[in-house]
Amino acid sequence: MLQLLLTDPVAWGSVLGILIMVIMSAYYIYMFVHNSADDNK
């Protein structure tokens, strides 16, 4: 299973897409929390 994942470009595309979505989501959540904290001061 792991060997197939490491050698399959389609699997790498899926993993990369999911990773990008997670990073973008975390960034937007961080920005939202950061801006909300600044507005409350």
C-alpha positions as CSV (number, residue, x, y, z in Angstrom):
1,M,0.0,0.0,0.0
2,L,2.7,2.5,1.0
3,Q,4.9,1.4,-2.0
4,L,1.9,2.0,-4.3
5,L,1.3,5.4,-2.8
6,L,4.9,6.5,-3.2
7,T,5.1,5.4,-6.9
8,D,1.7,6.5,-8.2
9,P,1.6,10.0,-9.5
10,V,-2.2,10.1,-9.3
11,A,-2.0,9.4,-5.5
12,W,0.7,12.1,-5.2
13,G,-1.7,14.6,-6.9
14,S,-4.5,13.7,-4.5
15,V,-2.2,14.0,-1.4
16,L,-0.8,17.3,-2.7
17,G,-4.3,18.7,-3.3
18,I,-5.5,17.6,0.2
19,L,-2.4,19.1,1.7
20,I,-2.9,22.4,-0.1
21,M,-6.5,22.5,1.0
22,V,-5.6,21.8,4.7
23,I,-2.8,24.5,4.6
24,M,-5.1,27.1,3.1
25,S,-7.9,26.3,5.6
26,A,-5.5,26.6,8.5
27,Y,-4.2,29.9,7.1
28,Y,-7.7,31.4,6.7
29,I,-8.7,30.2,10.2
30,Y,-5.6,31.8,11.6
31,M,-6.2,35.1,9.8
32,F,-9.9,35.1,10.9
33,V,-9.0,34.4,14.6
34,H,-6.2,37.0,14.5
35,N,-8.4,39.7,13.0
36,S,-11.2,39.0,15.4
37,A,-8.8,39.2,18.3
38,D,-7.6,42.6,17.0
39,D,-11.1,43.9,16.6
40,N,-12.1,43.1,20.2
41,K,-9.3,45.2,21.7
